[in-house]
């Protein structure tokens, strides 16, 4: 599990960060009667989480090689 910590932390930070910023930037300015496709928002959050997971994995591998 220690070798997957960077990937898991990156995914969680990417997913929650996107949802938080989406709420703060977009949802506060959209009128309640406007419809928003929740599936697209979730898919974008998951893709952003995967991107951050990849970055976390790369950073963790770089740091592990630097120690040795």
Gaussian input, Z-matrix of N, CA and C with variables (Angstrom, degrees):
# hf/3-21g

backbone

0 1
 N
 C     1     B1
 C     2     B2     1     A1
 N     3     B3     2     A2     1     D1
 C     4     B4     3     A3     2     D2
 C     5     B5     4     A4     3     D3
 N     6     B6     5     A5     4     D4
 C     7     B7     6     A6     5     D5
 C     8     B8     7     A7     6     D6
 N     9     B9     8     A8     7     D7
 C    10    B10     9     A9     8     D8
 C    11    B11    10    A10     9     D9
 N    12    B12    11    A11    10    D10
 C    13    B13    12    A12    11    D11
 C    14    B14    13    A13    12    D12
 N    15    B15    14    A14    13    D13
 C    16    B16    15    A15    14    D14
 C    17    B17    16    A16    15    D15
 N    18    B18    17    A17    16    D16
 C    19    B19    18    A18    17    D17
 C    20    B20    19    A19    18    D18
 N    21    B21    20    A20    19    D19
 C    22    B22    21    A21    20    D20
 C    23    B23    22    A22    21    D21
 N    24    B24    23    A23    22    D22
 C    25    B25    24    A24    23    D23
 C    26    B26    25    A25    24    D24
 N    27    B27    26    A26    25    D25
 C    28    B28    27    A27    26    D26
 C    29    B29    28    A28    27    D27
 N    30    B30    29    A29    28    D28
 C    31    B31    30    A30    29    D29
 C    32    B32    31    A31    30    D30
 N    33    B33    32    A32    31    D31
 C    34    B34    33    A33    32    D32
 C    35    B35    34    A34    33    D33
 N    36    B36    35    A35    34    D34
 C    37    B37    36    A36    35    D35
 C    38    B38    37    A37    36    D36
 N    39    B39    38    A38    37    D37
 C    40    B40    39    A39    38    D38
 C    41    B41    40    A40    39    D39
 N    42    B42    41    A41    40    D40
 C    43    B43    42    A42    41    D41
 C    44    B44    43    A43    42    D42
 N    45    B45    44    A44    43    D43
 C    46    B46    45    A45    44    D44
 C    47    B47    46    A46    45    D45
 N    48    B48    47    A47    46    D46
 C    49    B49    48    A48    47    D47
 C    50    B50    49    A49    48    D48
 N    51    B51    50    A50    49    D49
 C    52    B52    51    A51    50    D50
 C    53    B53    52    A52    51    D51
 N    54    B54    53    A53    52    D52
 C    55    B55    54    A54    53    D53
 C    56    B56    55    A55    54    D54
 N    57    B57    56    A56    55    D55
 C    58    B58    57    A57    56    D56
 C    59    B59    58    A58    57    D57
 N    60    B60    59    A59    58    D58
 C    61    B61    60    A60    59    D59
 C    62    B62    61    A61    60    D60
 N    63    B63    62    A62    61    D61
 C    64    B64    63    A63    62    D62
 C    65    B65    64    A64    63    D63
 N    66    B66    65    A65    64    D64
 C    67    B67    66    A66    65    D65
 C    68    B68    67    A67    66    D66
 N    69    B69    68    A68    67    D67
 C    70    B70    69    A69    68    D68
 C    71    B71    70    A70    69    D69
 N    72    B72    71    A71    70    D70
 C    73    B73    72    A72    71    D71
 C    74    B74    73    A73    72    D72
 N    75    B75    74    A74    73    D73
 C    76    B76    75    A75    74    D74
 C    77    B77    76    A76    75    D75
 N    78    B78    77    A77    76    D76
 C    79    B79    78    A78    77    D77
 C    80    B80    79    A79    78    D78
 N    81    B81    80    A80    79    D79
 C    82    B82    81    A81    80    D80
 C    83    B83    82    A82    81    D81
 N    84    B84    83    A83    82    D82
 C    85    B85    84    A84    83    D83
 C    86    B86    85    A85    84    D84
 N    87    B87    86    A86    85    D85
 C    88    B88    87    A87    86    D86
 C    89    B89    88    A88    87    D87
 N    90    B90    89    A89    88    D88
 C    91    B91    90    A90    89    D89
 C    92    B92    91    A91    90    D90
 N    93    B93    92    A92    91    D91
 C    94    B94    93    A93    92    D92
 C    95    B95    94    A94    93    D93
 N    96    B96    95    A95    94    D94
 C    97    B97    96    A96    95    D95
 C    98    B98    97    A97    96    D96
 N    99    B99    98    A98    97    D97
 C   100   B100    99    A99    98    D98
 C   101   B101   100   A100    99    D99
 N   102   B102   101   A101   100   D100
 C   103   B103   102   A102   101   D101
 C   104   B104   103   A103   102   D102
 N   105   B105   104   A104   103   D103
 C   106   B106   105   A105   104   D104
 C   107   B107   106   A106   105   D105
 N   108   B108   107   A107   106   D106
 C   109   B109   108   A108   107   D107
 C   110   B110   109   A109   108   D108
 N   111   B111   110   A110   109   D109
 C   112   B112   111   A111   110   D110
 C   113   B113   112   A112   111   D111
 N   114   B114   113   A113   112   D112
 C   115   B115   114   A114   113   D113
 C   116   B116   115   A115   114   D114
 N   117   B117   116   A116   115   D115
 C   118   B118   117   A117   116   D116
 C   119   B119   118   A118   117   D117
 N   120   B120   119   A119   118   D118
 C   121   B121   120   A120   119   D119
 C   122   B122   121   A121   120   D120
 N   123   B123   122   A122   121   D121
 C   124   B124   123   A123   122   D122
 C   125   B125   124   A124   123   D123
 N   126   B126   125   A125   124   D124
 C   127   B127   126   A126   125   D125
 C   128   B128   127   A127   126   D126
 N   129   B129   128   A128   127   D127
 C   130   B130   129   A129   128   D128
 C   131   B131   130   A130   129   D129
 N   132   B132   131   A131   130   D130
 C   133   B133   132   A132   131   D131
 C   134   B134   133   A133   132   D132
 N   135   B135   134   A134   133   D133
 C   136   B136   135   A135   134   D134
 C   137   B137   136   A136   135   D135
 N   138   B138   137   A137   136   D136
 C   139   B139   138   A138   137   D137
 C   140   B140   139   A139   138   D138
 N   141   B141   140   A140   139   D139
 C   142   B142   141   A141   140   D140
 C   143   B143   142   A142   141   D141
 N   144   B144   143   A143   142   D142
 C   145   B145   144   A144   143   D143
 C   146   B146   145   A145   144   D144
 N   147   B147   146   A146   145   D145
 C   148   B148   147   A147   146   D146
 C   149   B149   148   A148   147   D147
 N   150   B150   149   A149   148   D148
 C   151   B151   150   A150   149   D149
 C   152   B152   151   A151   150   D150
 N   153   B153   152   A152   151   D151
 C   154   B154   153   A153   152   D152
 C   155   B155   154   A154   153   D153
 N   156   B156   155   A155   154   D154
 C   157   B157   156   A156   155   D155
 C   158   B158   157   A157   156   D156
 N   159   B159   158   A158   157   D157
 C   160   B160   159   A159   158   D158
 C   161   B161   160   A160   159   D159
 N   162   B162   161   A161   160   D160
 C   163   B163   162   A162   161   D161
 C   164   B164   163   A163   162   D162
 N   165   B165   164   A164   163   D163
 C   166   B166   165   A165   164   D164
 C   167   B167   166   A166   165   D165
 N   168   B168   167   A167   166   D166
 C   169   B169   168   A168   167   D167
 C   170   B170   169   A169   168   D168
 N   171   B171   170   A170   169   D169
 C   172   B172   171   A171   170   D170
 C   173   B173   172   A172   171   D171
 N   174   B174   173   A173   172   D172
 C   175   B175   174   A174   173   D173
 C   176   B176   175   A175   174   D174
 N   177   B177   176   A176   175   D175
 C   178   B178   177   A177   176   D176
 C   179   B179   178   A178   177   D177
 N   180   B180   179   A179   178   D178
 C   181   B181   180   A180   179   D179
 C   182   B182   181   A181   180   D180
 N   183   B183   182   A182   181   D181
 C   184   B184   183   A183   182   D182
 C   185   B185   184   A184   183   D183
 N   186   B186   185   A185   184   D184
 C   187   B187   186   A186   185   D185
 C   188   B188   187   A187   186   D186
 N   189   B189   188   A188   187   D187
 C   190   B190   189   A189   188   D188
 C   191   B191   190   A190   189   D189
 N   192   B192   191   A191   190   D190
 C   193   B193   192   A192   191   D191
 C   194   B194   193   A193   192   D192
 N   195   B195   194   A194   193   D193
 C   196   B196   195   A195   194   D194
 C   197   B197   196   A196   195   D195
 N   198   B198   197   A197   196   D196
 C   199   B199   198   A198   197   D197
 C   200   B200   199   A199   198   D198
 N   201   B201   200   A200   199   D199
 C   202   B202   201   A201   200   D200
 C   203   B203   202   A202   201   D201

   B1=1.4523
   B2=1.5267
   B3=1.3261
   B4=1.4589
   B5=1.5264
   B6=1.3139
   B7=1.4544
   B8=1.5334
   B9=1.3217
   B10=1.4632
   B11=1.5191
   B12=1.3112
   B13=1.4648
   B14=1.5244
   B15=1.3124
   B16=1.4639
   B17=1.5170
   B18=1.3194
   B19=1.4591
   B20=1.5196
   B21=1.3216
   B22=1.4668
   B23=1.5210
   B24=1.3191
   B25=1.4679
   B26=1.5256
   B27=1.3202
   B28=1.4598
   B29=1.5188
   B30=1.3350
   B31=1.4621
   B32=1.5223
   B33=1.3169
   B34=1.4693
   B35=1.5251
   B36=1.3130
   B37=1.4607
   B38=1.5256
   B39=1.3148
   B40=1.4565
   B41=1.5134
   B42=1.3194
   B43=1.4619
   B44=1.5209
   B45=1.3206
   B46=1.4625
   B47=1.5243
   B48=1.3135
   B49=1.4657
   B50=1.5112
   B51=1.3360
   B52=1.4618
   B53=1.5186
   B54=1.3282
   B55=1.4641
   B56=1.5236
   B57=1.3164
   B58=1.4594
   B59=1.5284
   B60=1.3273
   B61=1.4673
   B62=1.5205
   B63=1.3226
   B64=1.4531
   B65=1.5225
   B66=1.3288
   B67=1.4614
   B68=1.5237
   B69=1.3007
   B70=1.4609
   B71=1.5360
   B72=1.3144
   B73=1.4681
   B74=1.5177
   B75=1.3425
   B76=1.4545
   B77=1.5233
   B78=1.3143
   B79=1.4573
   B80=1.5231
   B81=1.2982
   B82=1.4633
   B83=1.5201
   B84=1.3303
   B85=1.4574
   B86=1.5240
   B87=1.3305
   B88=1.4594
   B89=1.5214
   B90=1.3085
   B91=1.4610
   B92=1.5284
   B93=1.3356
   B94=1.4722
   B95=1.5297
   B96=1.3365
   B97=1.4660
   B98=1.5264
   B99=1.3212
   B100=1.4596
   B101=1.5250
   B102=1.3137
   B103=1.4596
   B104=1.5205
   B105=1.3187
   B106=1.4527
   B107=1.5194
   B108=1.3131
   B109=1.4670
   B110=1.5356
   B111=1.3388
   B112=1.4697
   B113=1.5285
   B114=1.3219
   B115=1.4644
   B116=1.5114
   B117=1.3290
   B118=1.4619
   B119=1.5229
   B120=1.3203
   B121=1.4614
   B122=1.5252
   B123=1.3180
   B124=1.4684
   B125=1.5272
   B126=1.3358
   B127=1.4715
   B128=1.5275
   B129=1.3217
   B130=1.4583
   B131=1.5248
   B132=1.3273
   B133=1.4675
   B134=1.5233
   B135=1.3277
   B136=1.4654
   B137=1.5293
   B138=1.3281
   B139=1.4711
   B140=1.5258
   B141=1.3289
   B142=1.4601
   B143=1.5263
   B144=1.3272
   B145=1.4589
   B146=1.5134
   B147=1.3407
   B148=1.4647
   B149=1.5315
   B150=1.3219
   B151=1.4593
   B152=1.5297
   B153=1.3227
   B154=1.4585
   B155=1.5267
   B156=1.3263
   B157=1.4672
   B158=1.5237
   B159=1.3217
   B160=1.4643
   B161=1.5299
   B162=1.3177
   B163=1.4684
   B164=1.5309
   B165=1.3297
   B166=1.4648
   B167=1.5113
   B168=1.3156
   B169=1.4681
   B170=1.5259
   B171=1.3229
   B172=1.4650
   B173=1.5248
   B174=1.3192
   B175=1.4711
   B176=1.5198
   B177=1.3330
   B178=1.4601
   B179=1.5266
   B180=1.3193
   B181=1.4661
   B182=1.5221
   B183=1.3234
   B184=1.4648
   B185=1.5301
   B186=1.3164
   B187=1.4681
   B188=1.5348
   B189=1.3302
   B190=1.4722
   B191=1.5206
   B192=1.3228
   B193=1.4672
   B194=1.5152
   B195=1.3025
   B196=1.4620
   B197=1.5358
   B198=1.3301
   B199=1.4721
   B200=1.5110
   B201=1.3119
   B202=1.4776
   B203=1.4736
   A1=110.73
   A2=115.89
   A3=120.05
   A4=111.88
   A5=116.61
   A6=119.85
   A7=112.34
   A8=119.13
   A9=122.39
   A10=112.13
   A11=117.78
   A12=120.95
   A13=111.43
   A14=118.28
   A15=121.20
   A16=111.92
   A17=116.59
   A18=121.10
   A19=111.11
   A20=117.11
   A21=120.81
   A22=110.84
   A23=117.35
   A24=120.40
   A25=110.59
   A26=117.40
   A27=120.76
   A28=112.00
   A29=117.39
   A30=120.93
   A31=111.41
   A32=116.09
   A33=119.86
   A34=110.70
   A35=117.54
   A36=120.19
   A37=112.03
   A38=117.58
   A39=121.02
   A40=112.28
   A41=116.67
   A42=121.60
   A43=111.30
   A44=117.16
   A45=119.79
   A46=111.54
   A47=117.03
   A48=119.54
   A49=111.98
   A50=117.42
   A51=120.49
   A52=110.65
   A53=117.30
   A54=119.67
   A55=111.08
   A56=117.59
   A57=120.62
   A58=111.19
   A59=116.76
   A60=119.79
   A61=111.86
   A62=118.08
   A63=120.99
   A64=110.35
   A65=116.14
   A66=119.60
   A67=110.82
   A68=117.39
   A69=120.57
   A70=112.14
   A71=117.97
   A72=120.60
   A73=112.04
   A74=118.06
   A75=120.39
   A76=114.11
   A77=117.71
   A78=119.36
   A79=113.22
   A80=118.04
   A81=120.09
   A82=111.98
   A83=117.89
   A84=121.54
   A85=113.63
   A86=118.51
   A87=122.22
   A88=108.27
   A89=115.96
   A90=120.68
   A91=110.21
   A92=118.06
   A93=120.31
   A94=113.60
   A95=117.87
   A96=118.92
   A97=113.48
   A98=117.91
   A99=120.69
   A100=109.46
   A101=114.76
   A102=118.86
   A103=109.90
   A104=114.79
   A105=121.51
   A106=107.51
   A107=116.93
   A108=120.94
   A109=109.33
   A110=117.39
   A111=118.77
   A112=113.09
   A113=117.52
   A114=119.77
   A115=112.41
   A116=116.75
   A117=120.50
   A118=110.39
   A119=116.69
   A120=120.75
   A121=110.19
   A122=116.66
   A123=120.48
   A124=110.58
   A125=116.77
   A126=119.23
   A127=111.35
   A128=117.38
   A129=120.40
   A130=110.78
   A131=116.98
   A132=120.30
   A133=110.79
   A134=116.89
   A135=120.34
   A136=110.55
   A137=117.21
   A138=119.80
   A139=111.26
   A140=116.91
   A141=119.78
   A142=110.43
   A143=117.36
   A144=120.70
   A145=112.29
   A146=116.79
   A147=120.25
   A148=111.54
   A149=116.34
   A150=119.97
   A151=110.76
   A152=116.57
   A153=120.20
   A154=111.24
   A155=117.59
   A156=120.79
   A157=110.37
   A158=116.54
   A159=120.31
   A160=110.69
   A161=116.59
   A162=120.12
   A163=110.59
   A164=117.32
   A165=120.51
   A166=112.42
   A167=116.68
   A168=121.35
   A169=110.75
   A170=116.58
   A171=121.07
   A172=110.56
   A173=117.10
   A174=120.91
   A175=110.39
   A176=117.25
   A177=120.27
   A178=110.73
   A179=118.57
   A180=121.48
   A181=110.96
   A182=117.38
   A183=121.28
   A184=109.98
   A185=117.08
   A186=120.72
   A187=110.09
   A188=117.24
   A189=119.70
   A190=111.53
   A191=117.22
   A192=119.58
   A193=111.66
   A194=117.08
   A195=121.55
   A196=111.13
   A197=117.46
   A198=121.15
   A199=111.89
   A200=117.30
   A201=120.55
   A202=112.32
   D1=-26.85
   D2=-178.73
   D3=-63.98
   D4=-32.05
   D5=-177.60
   D6=-80.64
   D7=-7.25
   D8=178.71
   D9=-109.86
   D10=7.43
   D11=-176.78
   D12=-63.96
   D13=-41.15
   D14=-179.74
   D15=-64.11
   D16=-39.21
   D17=179.31
   D18=-67.92
   D19=-45.68
   D20=-178.00
   D21=-67.31
   D22=-45.29
   D23=179.49
   D24=-64.33
   D25=-40.22
   D26=177.71
   D27=-62.45
   D28=-42.63
   D29=179.28
   D30=-63.73
   D31=-46.47
   D32=-178.65
   D33=-64.22
   D34=-44.14
   D35=179.19
   D36=-65.21
   D37=-39.96
   D38=179.10
   D39=-66.29
   D40=-43.92
   D41=-178.92
   D42=-66.27
   D43=-51.92
   D44=-177.40
   D45=-70.44
   D46=-35.12
   D47=177.74
   D48=-63.67
   D49=-42.05
   D50=178.29
   D51=-64.04
   D52=-46.20
   D53=-178.61
   D54=-64.16
   D55=-39.24
   D56=178.70
   D57=-65.05
   D58=-47.68
   D59=179.26
   D60=-66.17
   D61=-35.46
   D62=177.36
   D63=-62.59
   D64=-42.47
   D65=178.66
   D66=-66.11
   D67=-43.78
   D68=-176.03
   D69=-71.24
   D70=-35.82
   D71=-175.08
   D72=-90.92
   D73=-48.57
   D74=-171.13
   D75=-96.34
   D76=-47.96
   D77=-172.78
   D78=-65.93
   D79=-27.51
   D80=178.22
   D81=-71.49
   D82=-21.21
   D83=-176.53
   D84=-104.91
   D85=-2.70
   D86=179.99
   D87=-93.96
   D88=134.91
   D89=178.07
   D90=-67.72
   D91=147.31
   D92=-177.93
   D93=-62.79
   D94=-29.25
   D95=-179.17
   D96=-79.34
   D97=-12.31
   D98=174.91
   D99=-75.40
   D100=137.89
   D101=179.68
   D102=-92.64
   D103=141.74
   D104=-179.29
   D105=-127.09
   D106=132.08
   D107=-178.70
   D108=-75.97
   D109=107.49
   D110=-177.60
   D111=-68.03
   D112=-26.64
   D113=179.78
   D114=-64.64
   D115=-38.09
   D116=179.16
   D117=-66.87
   D118=-39.28
   D119=179.74
   D120=-65.05
   D121=-42.92
   D122=179.65
   D123=-66.42
   D124=-42.53
   D125=178.35
   D126=-62.93
   D127=-40.93
   D128=177.71
   D129=-64.64
   D130=-38.34
   D131=178.67
   D132=-65.64
   D133=-41.52
   D134=179.53
   D135=-66.41
   D136=-42.50
   D137=177.73
   D138=-63.56
   D139=-39.28
   D140=176.40
   D141=-65.53
   D142=-39.02
   D143=176.25
   D144=-62.65
   D145=-39.81
   D146=177.83
   D147=-66.22
   D148=-37.49
   D149=177.47
   D150=-63.98
   D151=-43.08
   D152=178.15
   D153=-69.66
   D154=-32.02
   D155=176.25
   D156=-64.78
   D157=-41.21
   D158=176.36
   D159=-62.59
   D160=-43.39
   D161=178.45
   D162=-63.30
   D163=-41.55
   D164=177.54
   D165=-63.55
   D166=-38.60
   D167=178.16
   D168=-65.01
   D169=-44.70
   D170=-179.83
   D171=-64.14
   D172=-43.69
   D173=179.43
   D174=-63.64
   D175=-42.04
   D176=-179.49
   D177=-64.73
   D178=-41.00
   D179=177.75
   D180=-65.30
   D181=-38.92
   D182=179.82
   D183=-64.92
   D184=-44.53
   D185=-179.14
   D186=-67.03
   D187=-38.43
   D188=179.64
   D189=-66.11
   D190=-38.65
   D191=177.43
   D192=-70.69
   D193=-32.90
   D194=-179.98
   D195=-66.84
   D196=-33.62
   D197=179.76
   D198=-68.91
   D199=-35.07
   D200=-175.44
   D201=-81.92

